[in-house]
Amino acid sequence: MSHIAFLGLGAMGSRMAANLLKADQAVTVWNRSREPAARLGELGASLAATPRAAAAGARIVISMVTDDAASRDVWLHADTGAAASLEPGTIAIEASTVTPVWIGELAQAVHAKGAAFLDAPVAGSRPQAEAGQLIFLVGGEAAVFDRIKPLLEIMGGAVHHVGRLGQGAVFKLAVNALFGIQVAALGELLGFLGRAGLDRARAVGILSSLPITSPAAAGTAELMMAGNFAPMFPIDLVEKDFGYALESAQAVGASLPTTDAVRRIYAEARLKGHGGDNIAGVVQLFT
Ligand SMILES: NC(=O)c1ccc[n+]([C@@H]2O[C@H](COP(=O)([O-])OP(=O)(O)OC[C@H]3O[C@@H](n4cnc5c(N)ncnc54)[C@H](OP(=O)(O)O)[C@@H]3O)[C@@H](O)[C@H]2O)c1
């Protein structure tokens, strides 16, 4: 049993922490707002008042929050940040979808405490988080990865070491761009097919049977047809990740013209009030 601090209990973090508890790990949780932490408390977690208090004495500290700014607050806030509690031998893990630039900055603060650090963002959404079937894309030292892999396997169906520190973040941004591009393309093409007089439901059935349509895109097309936009991967987060991909590509001199164009589609969806909708909600721009 490891003493784990879990910071950030949103849609993803609450499910991941719950799986650690189900696997009989000792988990101390913290969340900015109180209710989610109280719910984990009912499942057996200890509650902490700040990230710093949660991380005190923990051997593993995992963060799962919205973005770079939230991660900075959780780890480095002058009064409450978790980094100040890290000790030599502690493993710090940033599982949020953030930028590689931020991972580099955070690594300096973590390493200054003598602790180890991995970026370990996840592919998969709420159902996969719930089922312990996330796919971890981990960057960092292989020796640290090997030590932490069994713990990540409690929350994940696959745990990949993709490269050095920060490359987990890069890989995750590429995965989300690939998914978001497919979904936006489906949305606009369903709009096109409908306006051209084709039966969209039938079109989705046929498209989904073709090898050109990924299983994830096919599943999202079903949600589009059902008008089911209940949030799993909300457009607000999709657009954040597209922005991070573009920023990160620019930093290494890579060109992402398709990602750039599609980001504008998700930005428009947010402007039109669909930011809280699941990614499938992008179809509302075209139907
Ligand atoms: N949803 C998905 O399908 C999915 C899939 C893979 C990866 N991800 C990534 O996983 C991360 C979490 O996503 P999610 O869906 O769990 O998001 P979420 O439900 O919106 O939860 C966000 C979490 O971040 C916390 N937070 C936000 N700003 C903060 C701040 N300044 N200081 C401290 N805590 C802060 C929130 O606290 P409060 O409860 O107080 O608001 C909440 O715990 C994101 O990076 C996302 O891109 C999401």
The ligand as an SDF file (V2000), in Angstrom:
LIG
                    3D

 48 52  0  0  0  0  0  0  0  0999 V2000
  -13.0590   15.0040  -19.5620 N   0  0  0  0  0  0  0  0  0  0  0  0
  -12.3460   14.2430  -20.3630 C   0  0  0  0  0  0  0  0  0  0  0  0
  -12.8860   13.5000  -21.2000 O   0  0  0  0  0  0  0  0  0  0  0  0
  -10.8460   14.2210  -20.2600 C   0  0  0  0  0  0  0  0  0  0  0  0
  -10.1660   13.1450  -20.8390 C   0  0  0  0  0  0  0  0  0  0  0  0
   -8.7760   13.0760  -20.7480 C   0  0  0  0  0  0  0  0  0  0  0  0
   -8.1010   14.1060  -20.0910 C   0  0  0  0  0  0  0  0  0  0  0  0
   -8.7950   15.1600  -19.5730 N   0  0  0  0  0  0  0  0  0  0  0  0
   -8.0210   16.2180  -18.9070 C   0  0  0  0  0  0  0  0  0  0  0  0
   -8.0410   15.9290  -17.5130 O   0  0  0  0  0  0  0  0  0  0  0  0
   -8.0290   17.1430  -16.7610 C   0  0  0  0  0  0  0  0  0  0  0  0
   -9.2440   17.1780  -15.8420 C   0  0  0  0  0  0  0  0  0  0  0  0
  -10.4020   17.0990  -16.6600 O   0  0  0  0  0  0  0  0  0  0  0  0
  -11.8540   16.9000  -16.0280 P   0  0  0  0  0  0  0  0  0  0  0  0
  -12.7260   16.4450  -17.1440 O   0  0  0  0  0  0  0  0  0  0  0  0
  -11.7720   16.1560  -14.7610 O   0  0  0  0  0  0  0  0  0  0  0  0
  -12.2000   18.4380  -15.7130 O   0  0  0  0  0  0  0  0  0  0  0  0
  -13.2650   19.0130  -14.6650 P   0  0  0  0  0  0  0  0  0  0  0  0
  -14.3420   18.0490  -14.3940 O   0  0  0  0  0  0  0  0  0  0  0  0
  -13.6320   20.3540  -15.2020 O   0  0  0  0  0  0  0  0  0  0  0  0
  -12.4130   19.1940  -13.3240 O   0  0  0  0  0  0  0  0  0  0  0  0
  -11.4170   20.1750  -13.2310 C   0  0  0  0  0  0  0  0  0  0  0  0
  -10.7230   20.0510  -11.8960 C   0  0  0  0  0  0  0  0  0  0  0  0
   -9.7120   21.0690  -11.8020 O   0  0  0  0  0  0  0  0  0  0  0  0
   -9.9370   21.8310  -10.6140 C   0  0  0  0  0  0  0  0  0  0  0  0
   -9.4430   23.1930  -10.8030 N   0  0  0  0  0  0  0  0  0  0  0  0
   -9.7120   24.0470  -11.8100 C   0  0  0  0  0  0  0  0  0  0  0  0
   -9.0420   25.2120  -11.6290 N   0  0  0  0  0  0  0  0  0  0  0  0
   -8.3430   25.0820  -10.4880 C   0  0  0  0  0  0  0  0  0  0  0  0
   -7.4560   25.9320   -9.7820 C   0  0  0  0  0  0  0  0  0  0  0  0
   -7.1340   27.1700  -10.2190 N   0  0  0  0  0  0  0  0  0  0  0  0
   -6.9010   25.4580   -8.6330 N   0  0  0  0  0  0  0  0  0  0  0  0
   -7.1970   24.2250   -8.1970 C   0  0  0  0  0  0  0  0  0  0  0  0
   -8.0330   23.3630   -8.8080 N   0  0  0  0  0  0  0  0  0  0  0  0
   -8.5940   23.7980   -9.9550 C   0  0  0  0  0  0  0  0  0  0  0  0
  -11.4210   21.7520  -10.3970 C   0  0  0  0  0  0  0  0  0  0  0  0
  -11.7410   22.0970   -9.0630 O   0  0  0  0  0  0  0  0  0  0  0  0
  -13.2530   22.5370   -8.6660 P   0  0  0  0  0  0  0  0  0  0  0  0
  -14.0000   21.2470   -8.4500 O   0  0  0  0  0  0  0  0  0  0  0  0
  -13.0940   23.3330   -7.4390 O   0  0  0  0  0  0  0  0  0  0  0  0
  -13.7920   23.3320   -9.8240 O   0  0  0  0  0  0  0  0  0  0  0  0
  -11.6580   20.2770  -10.6990 C   0  0  0  0  0  0  0  0  0  0  0  0
  -11.2360   19.4710   -9.6350 O   0  0  0  0  0  0  0  0  0  0  0  0
   -7.9710   18.2760  -17.7850 C   0  0  0  0  0  0  0  0  0  0  0  0
   -6.6400   18.6610  -17.9910 O   0  0  0  0  0  0  0  0  0  0  0  0
   -8.5460   17.6280  -19.0380 C   0  0  0  0  0  0  0  0  0  0  0  0
   -8.1170   18.2600  -20.2170 O   0  0  0  0  0  0  0  0  0  0  0  0
  -10.1440   15.2280  -19.6170 C   0  0  0  0  0  0  0  0  0  0  0  0
  1  2  1  0
  2  3  2  0
  2  4  1  0
  4  5  1  0
  4 48  2  0
  5  6  2  0
  6  7  1  0
  7  8  2  0
  8  9  1  0
  8 48  1  0
  9 10  1  0
  9 46  1  0
 10 11  1  0
 11 12  1  0
 11 44  1  0
 12 13  1  0
 13 14  1  0
 14 15  2  0
 14 16  1  0
 14 17  1  0
 17 18  1  0
 18 19  2  0
 18 20  1  0
 18 21  1  0
 21 22  1  0
 22 23  1  0
 23 24  1  0
 23 42  1  0
 24 25  1  0
 25 26  1  0
 25 36  1  0
 26 27  1  0
 26 35  1  0
 27 28  2  0
 28 29  1  0
 29 30  1  0
 29 35  2  0
 30 31  1  0
 30 32  2  0
 32 33  1  0
 33 34  2  0
 34 35  1  0
 36 37  1  0
 36 42  1  0
 37 38  1  0
 38 39  2  0
 38 40  1  0
 38 41  1  0
 42 43  1  0
 44 45  1  0
 44 46  1  0
 46 47  1  0
M  CHG  2   8   1  16  -1
M  END
$$$$
